[in-house]
Amino acid sequence: MEGQVTWTATRLFQIVVQVIAGIIGGQAVGAALKQAAMGQLTKILGGAIGGVGGAAILGSLLGGGGVDAAAAAGGIGSALDLKNLLGGVGGGAILTGIIGAVMNAMKK
């Protein structure tokens, strides 16, 4: 069955890691952009969505978009790899920054 995603505990844990990393990135950018006056919900949602998206983009660019058998056998360690962490933090920070810039522009 090509094209289908199998939901394993490892894949679910990878998404949780991406969401948490994205929230961290979103909170960091939200603290740096104090003039944007974003609420906590905006930073959390922007970070979470950006984290999953950023990790997916980085994973596909680095050639690891899917979960292979070796990664699935790795358990928690495979979910805590560089693609999930850096992609999550970076994606969350970028999307939250974009949301902050749009909200700041709409206030004027």
Secondary structure, 3 states (H helix, E strand, C coil): CCCCCCCCHHHHHHHHHHHHHHHHHHHHHHHHCHHHCCCHHHHHHHHHHHHHHHHHHHHHHCCCCCCCHHHHHCCHHHHCCHHHHHHHHHHHHHHHHHHHHHHHHHHC
